[in-house]
């Protein structure tokens, strides 16, 4: 659900006022709870805890508002309640319509992760059963149409309002689950991987925000503080009764195969599988995303960087799973073709990662195909387009 939808819900006629002193501790509201018209206090998967009640009373708040009602049981379907994800498989919908659905999913998931991080900042704990239920829905959505969500990795999301940490966590989660699907992880292990990926940076919430939003290189003392976040995340998850496999993923996602990582400088055979997967997904996302202190690399360059370090920094099997899931030229990448045309990679070729499916840009004649399967003997990709070439191409075709 988008910010606008939530605020609209806050002002609906069905919204009721609840005296804070009358709300039973650790109950779940069936709809979002608002402190005022702009501040969302909880969502259905987040309990209204005794600590929260005491904090609000200490701040001298008397009441909150919600269109829902408090219940003892968690409401686990909040992610899918406002959006029809079966529409992703609707053949009558255009790609543009499906992309709008994917954007809504991304915005809603970002909001959810921001809420989780707010909960950590306020209470220093999380609820594993609710996260497990939410992540199952996320896995189902990615399984339905990973292609659209991969397109979204490079789509213009400037209209969405979210912080870098939440965005990085969501994108890394989508990539991690796609890798897990390629590795054919059983359902429950795939869900655990998704939970671990959503929370792999949760320890950063315990650090000053400027450490991950600064547009300058960090000082040595600041770098040391950042290197503590895996331990902080592990301690939080263990204290919140998360499975050891999930907690270890948060602890080990910066470990590297050759022992050069942190915090424990583990060698590859000592690093957990979830951590290996998140390390690859997290690194690929960081390489190919715009960050406060660096320009984004294109997805092709990011893939080559990972391949250059497979077996050294990253697990070879996991890197290969990423390559076969995204291709050497990842979905969403704009490319120059051997026939002189330009196009955008729209799907992976399951037979080979070097020759994905490409949608031709610009005017199409009756002899051309809109989407082609690149190949060694036919039309192939010469190189990715540079940023200015993409902008010129999109401007010219609009």
N, C-alpha and C positions, 0 to 999 in steps of 0.2 A: 504494500500500500504506500503511495507517495505521501510526501509531507502535506501536499495540498489536500489529499483525501482525508488524512488524519485530522487536519485542522477543520475541514468541513464537517467531519463527524463530531468534533468538539462543540461546534455551534448548532448542531441539529436539535430539533425540538425534543428528541428522546433522551437527551442528556440529563442526568440527575445529579444532584449534589449529595455527597456522602460525608458525614461527620467523621473525621479521622479517628476519634476515640471509639467510634462504633464499628470500625472495620476489624474483623477477626484477623489476628496475625497469621501470616503464611497462607492466606487465601489468594486465589487467582481471579482477576476480573475477566469476564468474557469479552470485553472490549477495552481498548486503550484507556488509561486513566490520565487525566490532565490536572496539572497544578494550576494552570491558568490557560488562556486561549492559545498560547504559543509553546508552552512547556509540557512535553509528554513525559509522564512520570514512570509508567509501566506499560508493557504490551501483554497480550494474553498469556505468553509463555513465561512471564516474569512474576514471581510471587510478590505480594504486598507484605513485606516482612516486618517483624517486630522492630528491627533496627531502623527501617525506613520510617515507621510510625513514630518512634522516639525522636528521630532526626527532624521530622516535620514539626513535631510538637516543640522541640527545642528552638526551631526557627519561627515559632509562633504562628504556624499555619493551622487553621481550624478545620478546613474541608477540602475535598477534591471533587472532581466531576468525571463522570463516565456514562456512556450510553449502555454499558454492560452492567452485570451484577457480580458480586463476589461469590466464588464457589470454592469448595475444598479441593477439587480436582483441577489439574492443569488443563488448559485448552491448547491443544497441540497443533491445530490446523490453521493458525493465523496466517502463515505464509501464503497459503493457497486460497484463503477464504474470499479474497476480493478479485482474484484473477482466474480466468478460465484457461488452464494450461493444456487442456485437451485441444485447444485451438491451434497449438503448435503443429499438430498433425493434420489439421484441416487443409485439404488440397485446394479448396476454393479461395483460401486467403492468399494475398500477394506477399512477396518477401518483405515489402515495406510494412505491411500490417503486422507480420510476424516479428519484424525488428522492433516495432513499437512495444509488442508484448515482452520481448526480451529486455528492452530498456526498463519497462515497469518492474520486471523481475529483479534486475540489477539494482534499481533504486530502492526497492523494498528490502532486498538483502543487505544493502549498505546501511539502511536505517536500522535494521535488526542488529547488525554487528556494532554499530554506534551505541545502541541501547545496552548491549552486553558490556561494552567497555565502560559505559557510564555506571552500570551496576557494579563493576569491579572497583571503580574509583570511589563509589559511595560505601560499598559494603565489604569489599575484598573477598568476594565469593561468587560462585556461579552454580546453576542447577543443571546437573548432567542429564537427567531424564528428559527435561524439556529440550535441551540442545540435541539430544539423540533423535527425538521425534521430529524436530525441525529439519535436521540434516537429512533424514530419510526423504523428506519432500524435495529437498535440494537435489539429491542424487537422482530421484525420479525425473525431475525436470531436465537435468543435464542428459540423462539417458534418452529422453524424448527428442531433443534436438541440440546436440552439442555444437553443431555447425553455426547456428545463430549466435550462441554465446561466445564462440571463438571469434566470430565477426565483430562482436561487441567489444572485444579486447582492444580493437583499434578504432572503434566507432567514436564519433564526436560526442562525448558525454559532458561537454562544457555547461550544458543547461542544468545538470544535476549538481546539487550541493552536498559535498561529503568531504571528510578529511582523508588525508593520504593514507593513514594507518588502516582505516576501515576499507578503503578501496584496494589497497595492496592485499589485505587479508582475503577479501572476496575473490579477487582475480586469481590469487594463488590457490584458493580452494577449488575454483572451477577447473583449473589446470590439473591440480592434484587428483580430483575425482576422475577426470578424463584419463589420466595415466593409470589410475586404479582399475578403471574399466578395461583398459588395454591389457593390463596384467591379470585380468579375470579374477579379481579379488571377490570372495564370497560377500553376499549382501551386508552382513553385519560388520565385516572388516572394512568394507567400502564406507559405511556410515561412520565407523570409528575414525577412519582416515579423514573424512570430511570434517568431523568435529575437531580433530587435531589441527587441520589446516586452518579452520576458522579462527582458532585460538593460538596459533603458533607464535604470534607476536603479543600475546596478552600481557606478558611481563613488561612491555614498553609502557603500558598504562601507568605503571608505578613510578615512571621516570618523568622529568620535566618535558613538556610537549615540544619545546624548542630543539630538543635533541634529535627529533625525527622530522621537523618541519623547517629547519634552518637552511638558508640558501648559501651557506658558507661551509668550508671544510671544518670538521669538528676538531677541537683541541685534544691533545692526548688524554687529559683528564676526563673529557666528555666521551671520548672513544671507550675508555675503560668503564665508564658508567653504562654505556650502551651494551657492552659485552657481558654485563650482568643480567640482561633481560631474560635469557633462557632459564637461568636459575630461579629468577623471580616468578616466571611463568610456571615452572615445574612445581614450586612450593605452593603456589595458589591452587593449581589443579589438584594436587594431592590432598591439600587441606579441604577441598570441596568434594572429595570422594570420587574423582574421575578415575577411570581405569589406568593402570600403570602404563599400558601401551600408548595411551593418549598423552599422558603426562611426560613420558620419555620423548615423544615426538617434539614437544615444546622445548625440552631440555637439549635435544641433540640436533635440531634442524640447521645449526651452523657448524656441525662437525663435518669433516671432509675425509675422503677415502684414504688420503696419504698421511693423515694425522695432523694436518696443518690447521684444523678448525678449532673451535672453542665451544664450551668452556673446559672440556676434559681432554682435548686432543686425542680423541678416539681414532683408531684405525678402522677401515671399512667393515671388517668382520665383526666389530663390536657395536656398530651403529644400527639402530632399529630400522625396519623397513619403512614405516610411516615417515620417519625422519629423513631417510634417503629420498623418498618421493617428494616430500615438502621442500627439501633442499634444492632439488632440480626445478620444481614449479616456482618456488620463491625466487630463485636466481634468474630464471627466464623472465618472470614478470618484472623484476627489478631492472634487468638489462633493457627490456623493450618498452618500459613505461617512462613517461615524463616525470621527473622528480624535482624537488626544489633546487637541488644543486647540480643537476646535469640534464643534458638533452637525451631524449629517448633514442635508442638504436632501433632500426627496423627489425622485424621478427626474424628475417633470414640471418642477419648478423648475430642476433641472440642465439639462434640455433647453432650456428657455426662455432660460437664461443663455447657453448656447452660441449659440442662434439670434440673440440680441441682439448677439453679438460676431462673427457670421460675416462674413467679408470684412475685418474689422478685426484681430481676434486670430487667428481660425481660418479655414482654407481653406473656402470656401463649398461646394465639391463634397463634401468630406469630411464637413462638418456635415450636409449633406443626406443623405448615405449613412447616417450614424448615425441620423438621424430616421426614415428609411424602414426601417431595421433594427430600431429599438426602438419606434417610434411616438412621437407627442407625449406620450402617456401610457404610459411604458415597461412592459414585461412585469414582473409582480411587484407593481405599484403597486395599492394599495387605493383605491377610488373611490366617490363618491356618484353615483348615477344619476338621470336625470330622472323616473323613476317612483317615486322615494323609496327604492328598494332600495340596498343596498351590494354591492360586488363586488370582484373582483381581476382585473386585466388578465392574460390568460393567453397571448395570441398577437397578432401584428401582422396588420393587414389590408393585404395587398399593394397594394390599390387606393388606399388613402389612409392616411396616418399619423395622421389626426385621429380615426379611428373604429376602434379595435382590438376584438378579441374579449374579452369579460368573463365571468368565471364568477360567477354570483349566489351570494351568501353567505346563510346562514340557511335556513329551511324553504322548500321548493319545493312549490307546489300542482300539480295535474295540468295546469293551464293555462299554467304557467310553463316556460320552457326553462332548463336548468342553465347552458348557455353561450350567450350571445347575441352577435350581431354589431351593435355600436352603429352608429348612422347619424344623418344630419342630420334625416331625416323621422321616424325611429322613436325608440327609446330612445337617449339620448346621455349622455355623462359631464358632470356639473356641475362637479365639482372633486375633487382628491385628498382623501382622509381625513387628518385630523391624527393625530399619533402616539397621543394619548390615545383618539381615536375608534377607531383600529385595535385598540388593546389591549382596549377595551370590547367591540368587535365579536367579536374572537377569543375573549374570555373567555365571552361570552354564547352563542357557538355551540359551545363545547367541552362 
